[in-house]
């Protein structure tokens, strides 16, 4: 056990994996809740689109047609987005675990470890893009996503720091 108080210790190399797992669980909850999809926000969108139609019956018919099209779009969009987000979140933890299993003794192993971390970074970027797109296309409250997006950014920075700290292996690797 360390004599250094927990608050004064530096983050463990495994902390990034732990935080990625916590993020994955938070995102899973968002997926079950359909990303915060808001029918109310969709209705505002539809009403805004048809407000310039002067005839009440035509306006209602247009609103109904838009509503039906949007509902079909949203259902499919939720399914597609779920898959991409799940793939990205699993990719972050999977690539970090793969990188963590490599203790480089040779340059090729060092490069393989680096590639796995690069892939985790790519998954972070894809995840962030998917979350931002979901917030827009699913009429969701962007504030519900801000915490998750900030956590993805934090994990991204932790992975970059981990990559930087991996340079410590270079002094022991034969060139």
C-alpha positions as CSV (number, residue, x, y, z in Angstrom):
1,X,0.0,0.0,0.0
2,X,1.3,3.5,-0.8
3,X,2.0,6.0,1.8
4,X,1.0,8.8,-0.6
5,X,-2.6,10.0,0.1
6,X,-4.9,9.0,-2.7
7,X,-5.6,12.6,-3.7
8,X,-1.9,13.3,-4.3
9,X,-1.2,10.2,-6.4
10,X,-0.9,10.5,-10.1
11,X,-3.4,8.8,-12.3
12,X,-2.9,5.1,-12.9
13,X,-2.2,4.0,-16.5
14,X,-5.4,1.9,-16.1
15,X,-7.5,4.9,-15.1
16,X,-8.2,5.7,-18.8
17,X,-9.5,2.1,-19.3
18,X,-11.7,2.4,-16.2
19,X,-13.1,5.8,-17.3
20,X,-13.8,4.4,-20.8
21,X,-15.8,1.6,-19.2
22,X,-17.8,4.0,-17.1
23,X,-18.4,6.1,-20.2
24,X,-19.6,3.0,-22.1
25,X,-22.1,2.3,-19.3
26,X,-23.4,5.9,-19.4
27,X,-23.8,5.7,-23.2
28,X,-25.6,2.4,-22.9
29,X,-28.1,4.2,-20.6
30,X,-28.5,6.9,-23.3
31,X,-29.1,4.2,-25.9
32,X,-31.8,2.6,-23.9
33,X,-33.4,6.0,-23.6
34,X,-33.3,6.6,-27.3
35,X,-30.6,9.4,-27.0
36,X,-33.1,11.8,-25.4
37,X,-35.2,11.9,-28.5
38,X,-37.8,14.5,-28.0
39,X,-41.2,14.4,-29.7
40,X,-41.8,17.9,-28.3
41,X,-38.8,19.2,-30.1
42,X,-39.8,17.4,-33.3
43,X,-43.2,19.0,-33.1
44,X,-41.6,22.5,-32.7
45,X,-39.5,21.7,-35.8
46,X,-42.6,20.6,-37.8
47,X,-44.7,23.6,-36.7
48,X,-41.8,25.9,-37.7
49,X,-41.7,24.2,-41.2
50,X,-45.4,24.6,-41.9
51,X,-46.1,28.0,-40.3
52,X,-45.9,29.8,-43.6
53,X,-48.8,27.8,-45.1
54,X,-51.8,30.1,-44.8
55,X,-54.6,27.5,-45.2
56,X,-55.2,25.6,-42.0
57,X,-56.1,22.3,-43.6
58,X,-53.1,22.3,-45.9
59,X,-50.9,23.2,-43.0
60,X,-52.3,20.3,-40.9
61,X,-51.9,17.9,-43.9
62,X,-48.3,19.1,-44.5
63,X,-47.5,18.7,-40.8
64,X,-49.0,15.2,-40.8
65,X,-46.9,14.2,-43.8
66,X,-43.7,15.7,-42.3
67,X,-44.5,14.0,-38.9
68,X,-44.8,10.5,-40.5
69,X,-41.7,11.0,-42.6
70,X,-39.7,12.2,-39.6
71,X,-40.9,9.4,-37.3
72,X,-39.8,6.8,-39.9
73,X,-36.5,8.6,-40.3
74,X,-36.0,8.9,-36.5
75,X,-36.7,5.2,-35.9
76,X,-34.1,4.1,-38.5
77,X,-31.7,6.8,-37.4
78,X,-31.8,5.6,-33.8
79,X,-31.0,2.0,-34.9
80,X,-28.2,3.1,-37.1
81,X,-26.7,5.5,-34.5
82,X,-26.9,2.9,-31.8
83,X,-24.8,0.5,-33.8
84,X,-22.1,3.1,-34.6
85,X,-22.0,4.4,-31.1
86,X,-21.8,0.9,-29.6
87,X,-19.0,0.0,-32.1
88,X,-17.1,3.2,-31.1
89,X,-17.4,2.7,-27.4
90,X,-16.4,-0.9,-27.5
91,X,-13.6,0.1,-29.8
92,X,-12.2,2.5,-27.2
93,X,-12.0,0.0,-24.4
94,X,-11.0,-2.9,-26.7
95,X,-8.1,-1.0,-28.3
96,X,-7.0,0.3,-24.9
97,X,-7.0,-3.2,-23.5
98,X,-5.1,-4.5,-26.5
99,X,-2.5,-1.8,-26.1
100,X,-2.2,-2.5,-22.4
101,X,-1.5,-6.2,-23.0
102,X,1.7,-5.2,-25.0
103,X,4.8,-4.6,-22.9
104,X,7.2,-3.6,-25.6
105,X,10.6,-5.1,-25.6
106,X,11.2,-4.6,-29.4
107,X,10.4,-1.7,-31.7
108,X,7.7,-3.7,-33.5
109,X,5.8,-4.2,-30.2
110,X,6.2,-0.6,-29.3
111,X,4.6,0.3,-32.7
112,X,1.8,-2.2,-32.3
113,X,1.0,-0.7,-28.9
114,X,1.0,2.8,-30.4
115,X,-1.3,1.7,-33.3
116,X,-3.8,0.3,-30.7
117,X,-3.8,3.6,-28.9
118,X,-4.2,5.5,-32.2
119,X,-7.2,3.3,-32.9
120,X,-8.7,4.1,-29.5
121,X,-8.2,7.8,-30.4
122,X,-10.0,7.3,-33.7
123,X,-12.9,5.7,-31.9
124,X,-13.1,8.7,-29.5
125,X,-13.4,11.0,-32.5
126,X,-16.0,8.9,-34.2
127,X,-18.0,8.6,-31.0
128,X,-17.9,12.4,-30.5
129,X,-19.1,13.0,-34.0
130,X,-21.9,10.4,-33.7
131,X,-23.1,11.9,-30.4
132,X,-23.1,15.4,-31.9
133,X,-24.9,14.2,-35.0
134,X,-27.5,12.3,-32.9
135,X,-28.2,15.4,-30.8
136,X,-29.0,17.3,-34.0
137,X,-30.8,14.7,-36.1
138,X,-32.9,13.3,-33.2
139,X,-34.2,16.6,-31.9
140,X,-32.5,15.8,-28.6
141,X,-31.5,18.2,-25.9
142,X,-27.8,18.9,-26.5
143,X,-27.3,19.6,-22.8
144,X,-27.9,16.0,-22.1
145,X,-24.9,15.2,-24.3
146,X,-22.5,17.8,-23.0
147,X,-21.3,15.7,-20.1
148,X,-20.7,12.6,-22.2
149,X,-19.0,14.7,-24.9
150,X,-16.7,16.3,-22.3
151,X,-15.9,12.8,-20.9
152,X,-15.0,11.6,-24.4
153,X,-12.6,14.6,-24.7
154,X,-11.1,13.9,-21.3
155,X,-10.5,10.2,-22.3
156,X,-9.0,11.4,-25.6
157,X,-6.5,13.6,-23.7
158,X,-5.7,10.8,-21.3
159,X,-4.9,8.4,-24.2
160,X,-2.7,11.1,-25.8
161,X,-0.9,11.5,-22.4
162,X,-0.5,7.7,-22.1
163,X,1.0,7.6,-25.6
164,X,3.4,10.3,-24.7
165,X,4.4,8.5,-21.5
166,X,5.1,5.4,-23.5
167,X,8.2,7.0,-24.8
168,X,9.8,5.7,-21.6
169,X,9.9,2.3,-23.3
170,X,12.2,3.6,-26.1
171,X,15.3,3.8,-23.9
172,X,15.1,0.1,-23.3
173,X,14.3,-1.0,-26.8
174,X,17.1,-2.0,-29.0
175,X,17.2,0.0,-32.3
